[in-house]
Amino acid sequence: MSLSPNLPHSSLDIAQRPLAQAGDLMSEPVGLRPEQHFQGAVRPAGRGVRLSVRPGFDLSVYELEVNGRPPVSATTQPCLAIVVLLSGAGEGQIDPNGDRPLPPTPYRAGHLYISLARETVTGTARAIGGESFRLVELRLSLAFLEKTGALGIFTQADVTHRLHHASNARLWLGVAPAPRAILTDAQTMFRDVLDGAQADFRVESRALSLFETVMDLMRTGTPTAMSAAPPMRDATRLDGVRQAMRRDLAHPWTIAELARLAGLNDKRLKTGYRARFGRPVHADLQAMRVEQGRLLLLDGASVTEASLSVGYANPSHFARLFRRVYGMTPNQCR
C-alpha cells in the first residue's frame, strides 16, 4: 500500500515510522524534525518518509515538486547528511547571508552530496527546469558517528580531499557523481519506501551498505589526512584525554594539564588531537559541553543549572554558545 497519494501535492506531506523489525521504537530525528528543515514562507510541496534505522541514524526519501516554485530555505543542526539525488536539477547556496558565503552548489541527478555540519547551518535552494526532485538522504548524529568509530573519517576531510566542494569552520561539503553501487542502493530504497513495500529488512541492509560505501570513498580520498594521523600509541593517549574531559566537563581543563595527563608535550597533544578528532582541543571541549548542556535542559534543568554543570559560570556566555550551535536559545530548547 502506498504511503502517500501520487503527485501533485499542495504541501509537503511527511510520514514517519521506525523500521518494522525495530518494533515501536521511534528515536528522535537527527538534526531537526523533517517538517522543521524547511523554514520561511516558501516551502516545497510533495511527499516524504522518514525511517528510524537506529538511534542517531535516519533514512529519508523525498519526491518534491519544483515547477514554478521560488527558492526555498532550509536549516540543519549538527549532523552528517548523505544525499543521493536521483532526479531534478538546481542550485544551492550555503549560508547565503554570511560574511563569506560559500560557492554555489549545483544539483545534478545521479550525484552524491556529503555534508558534515559542526554547527547549525542554513541555506537556500532553487530548481532549474520542471523535473521533480527525487532523493534519498541518510542523516547520522555526531554522537552515533563517534560511538561507531566513524567520526574521524569525516572530520579529517579538508580542502585537499578529492570530493571537497566547499567548506568553512562550520561545515564541510563534498560532491561527486554517485558510484553505481550507491545509485543502486538509493534507487531500491526509494522504490521500497515510497511505494510502501513490505521490505524493511532490505531497506535497512541497503542503508547500511550505502553508508559503508560512502565511508570507503571518504577513506580513499584523504591521503594527506590519513598520512598525518597520529601513531597508535599517541592515539590511545589522545582517546584517554577526550574521555577524561567528557567525564568532567565542568573542570577548567588546560592544555598543560591535558598534556601531562597524556604524557605528551603541548605541541604533540594539540597537533595529534586535531588530526584524530578533526577539531582543536578546546573547540572539541566546547562542543561536548554545549551538547551535554542541551541534554540537561531536555531533562528539565534550568539554564543556570545546565551552564554550571558543564563548566560555564556565566549563563549568558553559555546561552551565546548554545545559540551559535543550535540556532535557538537554551530556553527554547527546554
C-alpha positions in Angstrom: 0.0 0.0 0.0 1.4 3.4 -0.9 2.3 5.7 2.0 1.1 8.8 0.1 -1.1 9.7 -2.9 0.6 10.4 -6.2 1.8 13.9 -7.1 0.8 16.7 -7.4 0.7 17.9 -3.8 -0.1 21.4 -2.5 2.0 20.9 0.6 4.9 18.7 1.9 3.4 15.5 3.4 5.8 13.6 5.6 5.2 10.2 7.2 7.5 8.9 9.9 7.9 5.4 11.4 10.5 3.0 12.7 11.6 0.0 10.7 9.2 -2.9 11.2 12.0 -5.0 12.9 12.6 -2.2 15.4 9.1 -2.7 17.0 7.6 0.5 18.3 11.0 2.2 19.0 10.9 5.6 17.3 14.1 7.6 18.0 14.3 11.3 17.9 15.0 12.8 14.4 18.7 13.6 13.5 19.3 17.2 13.0 15.8 18.7 13.1 12.4 17.2 12.6 11.7 16.8 8.9 8.9 19.4 8.9 11.4 21.9 10.5 14.1 21.6 7.9 12.3 24.0 5.6 12.0 27.5 7.0 10.4 30.7 5.8 7.3 31.5 3.8 8.2 29.3 0.9 8.1 25.5 1.4 8.4 22.7 -1.1 5.4 20.5 -2.0 5.4 16.8 -2.4 5.8 13.7 -0.2 8.4 12.2 2.0 9.0 9.4 4.5 11.5 9.3 7.4 12.5 5.9 8.8 14.4 5.5 12.1 17.1 2.9 11.2 19.0 3.2 14.6 19.0 5.9 17.3 21.1 8.6 15.6 20.7 7.1 12.1 17.8 8.2 9.9 16.8 7.3 6.4 14.5 9.7 4.5 13.2 9.7 0.9 11.6 12.7 -0.8 9.7 13.4 -4.0 9.4 17.2 -4.3 7.5 19.3 -6.8 9.6 22.3 -8.1 7.8 23.5 -11.2 7.2 27.2 -10.9 8.2 27.4 -7.3 10.5 30.1 -5.9 13.7 29.2 -3.9 13.2 27.6 -0.5 15.4 27.9 2.6 16.4 25.0 4.8 18.2 24.6 8.2 20.1 21.7 9.8 21.5 21.2 13.2 24.9 19.4 13.6 25.0 16.0 11.9 26.3 14.2 8.8 23.9 14.2 5.8 24.4 12.0 2.8 22.1 12.8 -0.2 21.8 10.9 -3.4 19.9 13.0 -6.0 18.0 10.6 -8.4 16.3 13.3 -10.5 16.0 17.0 -10.7 18.4 19.9 -11.3 19.1 23.2 -9.5 21.5 25.1 -7.4 22.1 25.6 -3.6 23.8 28.3 -1.6 25.0 27.6 2.0 24.9 30.4 4.5 23.9 33.0 1.8 23.8 35.9 4.3 27.1 35.2 5.9 30.1 37.4 5.8 31.9 35.0 3.4 29.3 32.9 1.5 30.4 29.6 0.2 30.4 29.0 -3.6 27.0 27.8 -5.1 26.5 24.0 -5.2 25.0 22.6 -8.5 22.3 20.0 -8.0 22.5 17.3 -10.7 20.7 13.9 -10.9 23.0 11.0 -10.3 25.2 12.9 -7.9 26.2 12.3 -4.3 26.4 15.1 -1.6 28.1 14.6 1.7 27.9 17.4 4.3 29.2 17.4 7.8 27.6 20.3 9.8 29.5 21.0 13.0 27.1 23.8 13.9 23.6 24.9 12.8 23.7 25.7 9.1 21.2 27.4 6.8 21.0 27.5 3.1 18.7 28.2 0.1 17.9 26.0 -2.9 16.3 26.7 -6.3 15.2 24.4 -9.0 16.2 24.6 -12.7 13.6 23.1 -15.0 10.4 21.4 -14.0 11.5 17.9 -13.2 10.6 16.7 -9.7 13.4 16.3 -7.2 13.7 12.6 -6.1 16.3 11.9 -3.5 17.4 9.6 -0.7 19.0 11.0 2.4 20.9 9.4 5.3 21.3 11.6 8.4 23.6 10.5 11.2 24.2 12.2 14.5 27.8 13.1 15.6 27.2 11.0 18.7 26.3 8.0 16.5 29.4 8.5 14.3 31.7 8.8 17.4 30.2 5.7 19.0 30.7 3.6 15.9 34.3 4.9 15.3 33.3 6.6 12.0 33.5 10.3 13.1 37.2 10.7 12.3 36.7 9.6 8.7 34.6 12.7 8.1 36.2 15.2 10.4 39.7 14.6 8.9 38.4 15.7 5.4 39.6 19.2 4.4 40.2 21.2 1.2 42.6 18.6 -0.1 40.0 15.8 -0.1 39.2 14.9 -3.7 35.5 15.1 -3.0 35.7 18.6 -1.5 33.4 21.3 -2.9 33.1 23.9 -0.2 33.9 24.3 3.5 34.2 26.7 6.4 34.6 26.4 10.2 31.0 25.1 10.5 30.6 22.8 7.5 32.4 20.6 5.1 30.7 19.6 1.8 31.8 17.0 -0.7 30.2 16.4 -4.1 30.8 13.7 -6.7 29.0 11.6 -9.3 27.4 8.7 -7.4 29.1 5.3 -7.9 26.9 2.6 -9.4 26.7 0.8 -6.1 25.3 3.9 -4.3 22.8 4.6 -7.1 21.6 1.0 -7.0 21.1 1.2 -3.2 19.4 4.6 -3.4 17.0 3.6 -6.2 16.0 0.4 -4.4 15.3 2.2 -1.1 13.4 5.0 -2.9 11.0 2.5 -4.5 10.6 0.3 -1.4 9.9 3.2 1.0 7.7 5.5 -1.1 5.7 2.7 -2.6 5.1 1.2 0.8 6.7 -2.2 0.0 7.0 -4.6 3.0 10.8 -4.7 2.6 12.2 -3.2 5.8 15.0 -5.7 6.1 16.1 -4.9 2.6 15.8 -1.2 3.2 18.0 -1.5 6.4 20.6 -3.5 4.5 20.7 -1.0 1.7 21.0 1.9 4.0 24.0 0.3 5.8 25.5 -0.7 2.5 25.3 2.9 1.2 26.8 4.3 4.3 29.7 1.8 4.2 30.4 2.7 0.5 30.5 6.4 1.4 33.0 5.7 4.2 35.2 3.8 1.7 35.0 6.9 -0.6 36.0 9.2 2.2 38.9 7.0 3.3 40.4 6.7 -0.2 40.0 10.4 -0.8 42.1 11.6 2.2 45.7 10.5 1.6 47.1 13.6 3.3 44.9 13.4 6.3 45.5 9.7 6.7 49.2 10.1 6.5 49.1 12.7 9.2 47.1 10.5 11.6 48.8 10.1 15.0 50.7 6.9 15.7 48.7 4.2 17.5 50.4 4.8 20.9 49.5 8.6 20.7 46.0 7.8 19.5 45.3 5.7 22.6 46.6 8.6 24.8 44.5 11.1 22.9 41.4 8.9 23.3 42.1 9.0 27.1 42.3 12.8 27.0 39.0 13.1 25.4 37.4 10.6 27.7 38.8 12.5 30.7 37.3 15.8 29.5 33.9 14.1 28.8 33.8 12.6 32.3 34.3 16.0 34.0 33.0 18.7 31.7 32.8 21.3 34.5 36.6 21.1 35.2 38.7 24.0 33.9 40.9 22.0 31.6 44.1 23.5 30.3 46.4 22.3 27.5 49.3 21.9 30.0 47.2 19.7 32.3 45.9 17.5 29.5 49.4 17.2 28.1 50.7 15.9 31.5 47.7 13.5 31.6 48.6 12.1 28.2 52.3 12.1 28.7 52.8 14.3 25.6 54.3 17.7 25.1 51.8 20.6 24.4 52.5 20.7 20.7 52.2 17.0 20.2 48.9 17.0 22.1 47.4 19.8 20.0 48.6 18.5 16.7 47.7 14.9 17.4 44.3 15.8 18.9 43.3 17.8 15.8 44.4 15.1 13.4 42.5 12.4 15.3 39.3 14.3 16.1 39.1 17.0 13.4 39.0 19.9 15.9 41.3 21.7 18.3 41.2 20.6 21.9 39.2 23.5 23.3 36.8 23.7 20.3 36.0 20.0 20.9 35.6 20.5 24.6 33.2 23.4 24.0 31.2 21.2 21.6 30.9 18.5 24.2 29.9 21.0 26.9 27.2 22.5 24.8 25.8 19.1 23.8 25.7 17.9 27.4 24.1 21.2 28.4 21.4 20.5 25.8 20.7 17.1 27.3 20.4 18.6 30.8 17.9 21.2 29.5 15.8 18.4 27.9 15.9 16.6 31.3 14.4 19.7 33.0 17.4 21.5 34.3 17.3 25.3 34.4 19.7 27.3 32.1 21.8 28.3 35.1 22.0 24.7 36.3 22.9 23.4 32.9 25.5 26.1 32.4 27.3 25.5 35.8 27.2 21.7 35.3 29.2 21.9 32.1 31.7 24.5 33.3 30.3 27.9 32.4 29.9 30.2 35.4 28.2 32.8 33.2 24.9 31.5 31.9 24.8 34.3 29.3 28.1 33.0 27.7 26.6 29.5 27.7 23.5 30.9 26.0 25.5 32.6 23.3 27.4 29.4 22.5 24.2 27.4 22.6 22.5 29.7 20.1 25.5 29.6 17.8 25.5 25.8 17.7 21.7 25.0 17.7 20.2 28.2 16.3 17.9 28.7 19.3 18.2 29.9 22.9 18.5 27.4 25.8 15.0 28.4 27.0 13.6 27.5 23.6 15.2 24.0 23.9 13.5 23.2 27.2 
